[in-house]
Amino acid sequence: MNQQPVQTRRRRVPALSPDERRAAIIAATIPLLCTHGAAVTTKQIAEAAGVAEGTIFGVFPDKASLILAALGTAFDQESVQRQLSAIDPQAPLRERMRDAAAILMRRFEANAQLMMVARTLPMEVGRRQVEQLMEGRRRLTETVAAIIEPDRALLRRSPGSTAGLLVLLSIASVRAELAEPEVLDADGVVAVLLDGLLVHPTDTTGGDA
């Protein structure tokens, strides 16, 4: 008896809403920008996002607008601000500063390549992105200053000034060309700010070996 081949119905993948499709394309673009910079192609992006190349241009008018949207998403500070705000205000100053430095270092390390991409964009577009970065850094500094504020009396410099130094050291610590020859971790960044570099009489570590 001849058996008829069993026909299987192909399962349809639920269609994405316009916002979901936009978010998916941006999410696929960000890591490619870290690898290829602004030279990434829409074909590469389409393959990573699992869509047809034409789909990209149904969402974004051109590659430049997609790159700007991806950078804007990557530089958005909502997540890092939430993390900083979650630091225990009752914890000792050193611990609060260490936690803030660790959060900042993860943030700056993740976006280091994207910052370079922003600086390679055409002058007017790139300038807006750099301004966005600088404004974001100012907001981060203000948030860190608020974390330090309860212990203002313990510091020689204002919480704002201390926060600015913490941000700058956190940036330098994740940039190899600035951190050489010794890379600082979050504890090291805070130690430089709170303890300085001089060996104190009670210090039994003896400094570097």
C-alpha positions as CSV (number, residue, x, y, z in Angstrom):
1,M,0.0,0.0,0.0
2,N,1.4,3.3,-1.0
3,Q,1.8,5.7,1.9
4,Q,1.2,9.4,1.2
5,P,4.0,11.6,2.5
6,V,3.1,13.4,5.6
7,Q,2.9,17.1,5.1
8,T,4.0,19.2,7.9
9,R,2.7,22.7,8.3
10,R,5.5,25.2,8.6
11,R,5.2,27.2,11.8
12,R,5.0,30.9,11.2
13,V,7.2,33.1,13.3
14,P,5.0,35.8,14.9
15,A,5.5,39.1,13.2
16,L,7.3,41.8,15.1
17,S,5.8,45.1,15.8
18,P,7.6,48.1,14.2
19,D,9.1,49.0,17.6
20,E,10.2,45.4,18.2
21,R,11.7,45.2,14.7
22,R,13.5,48.5,15.2
23,A,14.9,47.3,18.6
24,A,16.0,44.0,17.2
25,I,17.9,45.6,14.4
26,I,19.6,48.1,16.8
27,A,20.5,45.3,19.1
28,A,22.2,43.4,16.3
29,T,24.0,46.6,15.1
30,I,25.7,47.6,18.4
31,P,28.2,44.6,18.7
32,L,28.9,44.9,14.9
33,L,29.9,48.6,15.4
34,C,32.3,47.5,18.2
35,T,33.9,45.1,15.7
36,H,33.8,46.9,12.4
37,G,33.1,50.5,13.3
38,A,31.1,52.7,11.0
39,A,32.4,50.5,8.1
40,V,29.9,47.8,9.0
41,T,27.6,47.0,6.1
42,T,23.8,46.7,6.1
43,K,24.3,43.1,4.8
44,Q,26.2,42.2,7.9
45,I,23.6,43.8,10.1
46,A,20.7,42.1,8.2
47,E,22.4,38.7,8.7
48,A,23.0,39.3,12.4
49,A,19.4,40.5,12.9
50,G,18.0,37.6,10.8
51,V,16.1,39.9,8.4
52,A,16.3,40.8,4.8
53,E,18.5,43.7,4.0
54,G,15.6,45.5,2.6
55,T,13.8,45.3,5.9
56,I,16.5,47.6,7.4
57,F,15.6,50.3,4.9
58,G,11.9,49.8,5.8
59,V,12.8,50.9,9.3
60,F,15.7,53.3,8.8
61,P,16.1,55.7,5.9
62,D,19.8,54.9,5.6
63,K,22.7,53.3,7.3
64,A,23.8,56.5,9.0
65,S,20.5,56.9,10.8
66,L,20.7,53.3,12.0
67,I,24.2,53.9,13.3
68,L,23.0,57.0,15.2
69,A,20.1,55.1,16.6
70,A,22.4,52.3,17.8
71,L,24.8,54.7,19.4
72,G,21.9,56.5,21.1
73,T,20.7,53.3,22.5
74,A,24.2,52.2,23.7
75,F,24.8,55.6,25.3
76,D,21.5,55.7,27.1
77,Q,22.1,56.0,30.8
78,E,18.9,54.7,32.3
79,S,20.5,51.3,33.2
80,V,23.7,52.7,34.7
81,Q,21.8,55.4,36.6
82,R,19.6,52.7,38.1
83,Q,22.7,50.7,39.2
84,L,24.3,53.7,40.8
85,S,21.1,54.7,42.5
86,A,20.9,51.1,44.0
87,I,24.1,51.5,45.9
88,D,23.4,51.3,49.6
89,P,23.6,54.8,51.1
90,Q,24.3,53.4,54.5
91,A,27.5,51.5,53.4
92,P,30.9,53.0,54.3
93,L,32.2,55.7,51.9
94,R,35.0,53.5,50.6
95,E,32.5,50.7,49.7
96,R,30.1,53.1,48.0
97,M,32.9,54.6,46.0
98,R,34.2,51.2,45.0
99,D,30.8,50.0,43.9
100,A,30.4,53.2,41.9
101,A,33.8,52.8,40.2
102,A,33.0,49.2,39.3
103,I,29.7,50.2,37.7
104,L,31.4,53.0,35.8
105,M,34.3,50.9,34.6
106,R,31.9,48.2,33.2
107,R,30.0,51.0,31.4
108,F,33.1,52.7,29.9
109,E,34.7,49.4,28.9
110,A,31.5,48.3,27.1
111,N,31.2,51.6,25.2
112,A,34.9,52.3,24.5
113,Q,34.8,51.2,20.9
114,L,31.5,52.9,20.3
115,M,33.0,56.2,21.5
116,M,35.6,55.8,18.8
117,V,32.9,55.2,16.3
118,A,31.1,58.4,17.3
119,R,34.3,60.3,16.7
120,T,34.6,59.0,13.1
121,L,31.2,60.2,12.1
122,P,30.8,63.3,9.9
123,M,31.6,66.5,11.8
124,E,28.1,67.8,12.5
125,V,26.7,64.4,13.3
126,G,29.8,63.3,15.3
127,R,29.7,66.6,17.2
128,R,26.2,65.9,18.4
129,Q,27.2,62.5,19.6
130,V,30.2,63.7,21.5
131,E,28.1,66.4,23.1
132,Q,25.6,63.7,24.1
133,L,28.5,61.8,25.7
134,M,29.8,64.8,27.6
135,E,26.3,65.6,28.9
136,G,26.0,62.0,29.9
137,R,29.3,62.1,31.8
138,R,28.2,65.3,33.6
139,R,25.0,63.5,34.8
140,L,27.0,60.5,35.9
141,T,29.3,62.8,37.9
142,E,26.4,64.4,39.6
143,T,25.0,61.0,40.5
144,V,28.3,59.9,41.9
145,A,28.6,63.2,43.8
146,A,25.3,62.5,45.5
147,I,26.6,59.0,46.5
148,I,29.6,60.7,48.1
149,E,27.8,63.7,49.7
150,P,26.9,62.1,53.1
151,D,30.6,61.9,53.9
152,R,31.6,65.4,52.6
153,A,33.2,66.2,56.0
154,L,35.7,63.4,55.5
155,L,37.1,64.8,52.3
156,R,39.5,67.6,51.4
157,R,37.7,68.2,48.2
158,S,34.0,68.7,47.5
159,P,31.8,65.6,46.6
160,G,31.5,67.0,43.0
161,S,35.3,67.3,42.6
162,T,35.9,63.9,44.1
163,A,33.2,62.4,41.8
164,G,34.8,64.0,38.8
165,L,38.2,62.5,39.7
166,L,36.5,59.1,40.2
167,V,34.9,59.2,36.8
168,L,38.2,60.3,35.1
169,L,40.2,57.5,36.8
170,S,37.5,55.0,35.9
171,I,37.7,56.0,32.3
172,A,41.5,55.8,32.3
173,S,41.5,52.4,34.0
174,V,39.7,50.8,31.1
175,R,41.7,52.4,28.3
176,A,44.9,50.4,27.7
177,E,46.8,53.3,26.3
178,L,46.2,55.3,29.5
179,A,46.3,52.5,32.0
180,E,49.7,51.2,31.1
181,P,51.9,49.9,32.7
182,E,49.5,49.0,35.5
183,V,45.8,48.6,35.3
184,L,43.7,49.8,38.2
185,D,40.6,47.9,39.4
186,A,37.8,49.5,41.3
187,D,39.5,49.1,44.6
188,G,42.7,50.6,43.1
189,V,40.8,53.7,41.8
190,V,39.3,54.4,45.2
191,A,42.6,53.8,47.0
192,V,44.3,56.4,44.8
193,L,41.6,58.9,45.7
194,L,41.2,58.2,49.4
195,D,44.7,57.1,50.3
196,G,47.0,58.7,47.7
197,L,50.2,57.1,46.6
198,L,52.5,57.8,49.6
199,V,53.3,55.0,51.9
200,H,52.1,55.8,55.4
201,P,54.1,54.8,58.5
202,T,51.4,52.3,59.5
203,D,51.4,50.7,56.0
204,T,52.8,47.2,56.2
205,T,52.4,46.4,52.6
206,G,55.6,48.1,51.6
207,G,54.2,49.4,48.3
208,D,55.1,47.6,45.1
209,A,57.3,44.6,45.3
